[in-house]
Amino acid sequence: MTQLTDQDLQTMSFGHLQEVVAIDSQSDEHSTAIPSSEGQRVLAALVATRLEACGATVERDPFANVIATLPGRGTGVDAPTIA
């Protein structure tokens, strides 16, 4: 696997940030639904896709909550899960 430079990480991170903030995910204060806007669903889908691309196991619920887990590594990798 190729080592990313600081510049690579900066460029990639900035691109991801631009993609996220371009999504209109403002809540609809008049809605009783959760999530209250389609943009919130779109944002949750994007976040889930990004996390999956990093190797995470991702769960999404009907309320657009995204829960991701990554396997441990390094010292303590075999330790029991804390939370």
N, C-alpha and C positions, 0 to 999 in steps of 0.2 A: 504494500500500500504506500502511496506517495505521501510524504510529509508535507502538510500545508504550511506555507509561510504566513507570517503575521499579516502581510498585505492580502494574501488569498482569503484569510479568515475575515479580515475587515471588509473586503469587497463582498464576500458571500453574505455576511451578517447584514450589511447595509441593504443588499438586494432583498433579503428576507424581510427586513423591517419595512422597506418600501411596499412590498407586496401585502403585508399585513395591514398597514395603515391605509392602504387604498380601498380596503373593504369597508363599506358603510355598515358598521355594526352597532350603531346607536340604538339604544332600547326605545321601544314605543311605550311611552308612559300611559297611554290609554288602553293598552292591551292587557288582558288578564292571562294570556298564554305565556309559557316559559319554554323556550326563549321567546321574547316578545317581537323579534324581527327576523326576517329571512337572513339578513346579513350576519346575525349571530350564529346561525347554522352554517353559513358559508365559512365564517372564520373558524369555527370548531372543526370543520372538515379539513381546512388548510393546515391547522395546527396538528391534527391527527396524522395527516399525510406526511408532514415534515418529521414528526416523531417516529413514524414507521420507517421512514427513509434512514433514520439514525439507528435502526435496529431495535426500537422499543416495541414492546407488546402494548397495544393501545385498545382501550375500551371507550365507547361513547354511549351515552344514554339518551333517551328521548328529550332531555332538557338541555342538550348540547354541552354537557360536562364531558371533558376529555381526561381520562386517567391513563397514564403511561408508566410502564416499568421498564427499567433497563437491568440487565444482569450485572451482578457485582463483579469487580475485578480487583486484583492487587491483594494486599494484606487484608485478611478477614473475609475473603470471598466466600468461605464456607460457613461464616457466622450466620445465625438465624436472623430472619427479617425482623426489624424493629417496628416498622409501621407500614 
